[in-house]
Amino acid sequence: MALALSGVAVSAFSGAAAPLTQMRAASVSMAASDDLKSLSKELNPVLGYYDPLNLAELNFWGQGDEATVGFLRHAEIKHGRVAMAAFVGYIVQSNGIKFPWDAIAQAVPDGLSPEAQWDAIPLAAKLQIIGFVGFLDVYSEHSFILEKQGQKHYMKGGKPGYFPTFDSLPHPVPLNLSASRSPEDKEKGLIAEINNGRLAMIGIMGFVSAAKVPGSVPALTPFIKAYDGDCMVPFAKAAAFAF
């Protein structure tokens, strides 16, 4: 989320007017640090290249320019996707909307804030959610899976933001929703995804801040329920044991 919050710095990595051929079909070398200054002006003509934290020059883990920029671009896209889901989910939960078939959700008392709803579900349910998200993350990072689908890791010249299909699993999973889309539609979708992801990262942090520190986001004060709990309490003992 730190990368998400420094959106102005990350805006150099992928932006509003990026052609799909540069952002998706081309290798990550198109966005290595030497190319960012010229590319970022095309991606965002108003802001241009702006990297006050010098993230693109940090040479993460000694892996070089392309790996560093690939990591940062992929991190932005991934965090944007999570934030978009969180933003919509926060609104849905704030309005008390529940899936009628979800027994756990139905057991949660009405009128709670989304954070308090998280506190109210059993620890086993929390672990299932975290475990599923962890599976998706590991699956997307596995070089064997990527290579089997003709792709490379985003730090090794692969496409930032690429998530492998589930063809490698022993049973069909019909989740590859973009397979039939035209290149033009994919281009528009990628541009919209990046822009919406950036806004969602700011939006979800605004929601959480307004709930935890009432009055910190005045525009949200009438809409966001205050929350004085600690979402990490269920994991405090495990963290203390681990360290």
C-alpha positions as CSV (number, residue, x, y, z in Angstrom):
1,M,0.0,0.0,0.0
2,A,3.0,2.3,0.4
3,L,3.5,2.2,-3.3
4,A,-0.2,2.9,-3.8
5,L,-0.1,5.9,-1.6
6,S,2.8,7.4,-3.4
7,G,0.7,7.4,-6.6
8,V,2.4,10.5,-7.9
9,A,5.7,8.6,-7.8
10,V,4.3,5.5,-9.4
11,S,2.5,7.4,-12.1
12,A,5.7,7.3,-14.1
13,F,5.5,3.5,-14.2
14,S,2.2,3.0,-16.0
15,G,-0.4,5.6,-16.9
16,A,-3.5,6.9,-18.5
17,A,-2.6,7.0,-22.2
18,A,-0.3,4.0,-22.4
19,P,-0.6,2.0,-25.7
20,L,-1.1,-1.7,-25.1
21,T,1.8,-2.5,-27.3
22,Q,4.1,-0.7,-24.8
23,M,2.5,-1.7,-21.6
24,R,1.5,-5.3,-22.2
25,A,2.8,-6.8,-25.4
26,A,6.3,-5.3,-25.1
27,S,8.9,-6.6,-22.6
28,V,9.4,-4.7,-19.4
29,S,12.6,-3.2,-20.9
30,M,10.3,-0.7,-22.5
31,A,9.7,0.8,-19.1
32,A,13.2,0.5,-17.7
33,S,14.5,3.6,-15.9
34,D,16.2,5.0,-19.0
35,D,12.8,4.9,-20.9
36,L,10.6,6.2,-18.0
37,K,11.3,9.9,-18.5
38,S,10.2,9.9,-22.1
39,L,7.5,7.3,-21.7
40,S,5.9,8.9,-18.7
41,K,5.3,12.1,-20.5
42,E,3.3,10.1,-23.1
43,L,1.5,8.2,-20.4
44,N,0.5,11.3,-18.4
45,P,1.1,14.5,-20.3
46,V,0.1,16.7,-17.3
47,L,2.3,15.2,-14.7
48,G,5.1,13.8,-16.8
49,Y,7.9,12.0,-15.1
50,Y,7.8,12.4,-11.3
51,D,9.6,10.0,-9.0
52,P,10.6,12.0,-5.8
53,L,11.5,8.8,-3.9
54,N,13.8,7.6,-6.7
55,L,12.1,4.2,-6.6
56,A,13.2,3.4,-10.2
57,E,16.8,3.8,-9.2
58,L,16.9,1.6,-6.1
59,N,18.0,-1.6,-7.8
60,F,15.9,-3.9,-5.7
61,W,17.8,-7.0,-4.5
62,G,20.6,-6.2,-6.9
63,Q,18.5,-7.4,-9.8
64,G,19.0,-4.4,-12.1
65,D,16.9,-1.8,-13.8
66,E,14.4,-3.9,-15.7
67,A,13.6,-6.1,-12.7
68,T,13.2,-3.1,-10.4
69,V,10.8,-1.3,-12.7
70,G,9.0,-4.5,-13.5
71,F,8.4,-5.1,-9.8
72,L,7.1,-1.6,-9.2
73,R,4.8,-1.6,-12.1
74,H,3.4,-5.0,-11.2
75,A,3.0,-3.9,-7.6
76,E,1.0,-0.9,-8.7
77,I,-1.3,-3.0,-10.9
78,K,-1.8,-5.6,-8.2
79,H,-2.5,-3.1,-5.4
80,G,-4.9,-1.3,-7.7
81,R,-6.9,-4.5,-8.3
82,V,-7.1,-5.3,-4.6
83,A,-8.1,-1.7,-3.9
84,M,-10.9,-1.7,-6.5
85,A,-12.3,-4.9,-4.9
86,A,-11.9,-3.4,-1.4
87,F,-13.5,-0.1,-2.5
88,V,-16.6,-1.8,-3.9
89,G,-16.8,-4.2,-1.0
90,Y,-16.6,-1.4,1.6
91,I,-19.6,0.3,0.0
92,V,-21.5,-2.9,-0.2
93,Q,-20.9,-3.8,3.4
94,S,-21.6,-0.3,4.6
95,N,-25.0,-0.6,3.1
96,G,-25.7,-3.9,4.8
97,I,-25.9,-5.9,1.5
98,K,-25.2,-9.6,2.0
99,F,-25.3,-12.7,-0.1
100,P,-28.4,-14.6,0.9
101,W,-26.6,-18.0,0.7
102,D,-23.6,-16.8,2.9
103,A,-24.3,-18.3,6.3
104,I,-21.4,-16.5,7.9
105,A,-22.4,-13.1,6.6
106,Q,-26.0,-13.7,7.7
107,A,-24.8,-14.4,11.2
108,V,-23.0,-11.0,11.5
109,P,-25.2,-8.4,13.3
110,D,-26.7,-5.6,11.2
111,G,-25.5,-2.1,11.5
112,L,-21.8,-2.7,11.9
113,S,-19.1,-1.0,10.0
114,P,-17.1,-3.1,7.5
115,E,-14.2,-3.2,9.9
116,A,-16.5,-4.4,12.7
117,Q,-18.0,-7.0,10.4
118,W,-14.5,-8.4,9.9
119,D,-14.1,-8.5,13.7
120,A,-17.4,-10.3,14.0
121,I,-16.7,-13.3,11.7
122,P,-15.0,-16.4,13.1
123,L,-11.2,-16.8,13.0
124,A,-11.6,-19.8,10.8
125,A,-13.4,-17.7,8.2
126,K,-10.6,-15.1,8.4
127,L,-8.0,-17.7,7.8
128,Q,-9.9,-19.1,4.8
129,I,-10.0,-15.7,3.2
130,I,-6.3,-15.0,3.8
131,G,-5.4,-18.5,2.7
132,F,-7.3,-18.1,-0.6
133,V,-5.6,-14.8,-1.3
134,G,-2.3,-16.3,-0.5
135,F,-2.9,-19.1,-2.9
136,L,-3.7,-16.7,-5.7
137,D,-0.5,-14.7,-5.0
138,V,1.7,-17.8,-4.9
139,Y,0.1,-19.2,-8.1
140,S,0.7,-15.9,-10.0
141,E,4.3,-15.8,-8.9
142,H,5.3,-19.4,-9.8
143,S,7.8,-19.4,-12.7
144,F,6.8,-22.9,-13.7
145,I,3.1,-21.9,-14.1
146,L,4.1,-18.8,-16.1
147,E,6.6,-20.6,-18.4
148,K,4.0,-23.4,-19.0
149,Q,1.8,-20.7,-20.4
150,G,4.5,-19.1,-22.5
151,Q,5.1,-16.2,-20.1
152,K,8.0,-14.9,-18.0
153,H,8.1,-13.4,-14.5
154,Y,7.5,-9.7,-14.5
155,M,11.0,-9.2,-13.0
156,K,12.5,-11.3,-15.9
157,G,11.1,-9.5,-18.9
158,G,7.5,-10.6,-18.4
159,K,4.3,-8.5,-18.5
160,P,3.6,-6.4,-15.4
161,G,0.1,-7.2,-14.2
162,Y,-0.2,-10.5,-16.0
163,F,-2.1,-13.2,-14.0
164,P,-1.8,-16.7,-15.4
165,T,-4.9,-18.6,-16.4
166,F,-6.0,-21.6,-14.4
167,D,-5.4,-24.0,-17.2
168,S,-2.6,-25.7,-15.2
169,L,-5.1,-26.9,-12.5
170,P,-6.4,-30.5,-12.7
171,H,-10.0,-29.3,-13.2
172,P,-11.6,-26.5,-15.4
173,V,-11.9,-23.0,-13.9
174,P,-13.9,-20.7,-16.2
175,L,-12.3,-17.5,-15.0
176,N,-10.4,-16.3,-18.1
177,L,-13.0,-13.6,-18.9
178,S,-10.8,-11.6,-21.3
179,A,-9.8,-14.4,-23.7
180,S,-12.4,-13.4,-26.3
181,R,-11.8,-9.7,-26.1
182,S,-10.3,-7.8,-29.0
183,P,-6.8,-6.2,-28.6
184,E,-8.5,-2.8,-28.7
185,D,-10.8,-3.7,-25.9
186,K,-7.9,-5.1,-23.9
187,E,-6.0,-1.8,-24.4
188,K,-8.9,0.3,-23.2
189,G,-9.5,-2.1,-20.3
190,L,-5.9,-1.9,-19.2
191,I,-5.8,1.9,-19.3
192,A,-9.1,2.0,-17.3
193,E,-7.8,-0.6,-14.8
194,I,-4.7,1.4,-14.0
195,N,-6.5,4.7,-13.6
196,N,-9.4,3.2,-11.6
197,G,-6.9,1.3,-9.5
198,R,-5.1,4.5,-8.5
199,L,-8.3,6.2,-7.6
200,A,-9.4,3.1,-5.6
201,M,-6.2,3.0,-3.6
202,I,-6.8,6.6,-2.5
203,G,-10.5,5.9,-2.0
204,I,-10.2,2.9,0.3
205,M,-7.5,4.6,2.4
206,G,-9.9,7.5,2.7
207,F,-12.7,5.2,3.9
208,V,-10.4,3.5,6.5
209,S,-9.0,6.8,7.7
210,A,-12.4,8.3,8.1
211,A,-13.5,5.3,10.2
212,K,-10.5,5.1,12.4
213,V,-10.0,8.9,12.9
214,P,-13.4,10.5,12.7
215,G,-13.2,13.9,11.0
216,S,-9.9,13.2,9.2
217,V,-11.8,13.1,5.9
218,P,-14.6,15.7,6.4
219,A,-16.4,14.8,3.2
220,L,-16.9,11.2,4.4
221,T,-17.9,12.0,7.9
222,P,-21.7,11.7,7.3
223,F,-21.3,8.4,5.5
224,I,-18.6,6.4,7.3
225,K,-19.3,4.7,10.7
226,A,-16.6,5.2,13.3
227,Y,-14.4,2.2,14.2
228,D,-12.4,2.0,17.4
229,G,-11.3,-1.6,17.2
230,D,-8.1,-3.3,15.9
231,C,-8.5,-5.6,12.9
232,M,-5.3,-7.3,13.6
233,V,-6.2,-8.4,17.2
234,P,-7.0,-12.0,16.1
235,F,-3.5,-12.4,14.7
236,A,-1.6,-10.6,17.5
237,K,-0.7,-13.8,19.4
238,A,0.4,-15.6,16.3
239,A,2.7,-12.6,15.4
240,A,4.1,-12.4,18.9
241,F,4.9,-16.2,18.8
242,A,6.5,-15.9,15.4
243,F,8.8,-13.1,16.5
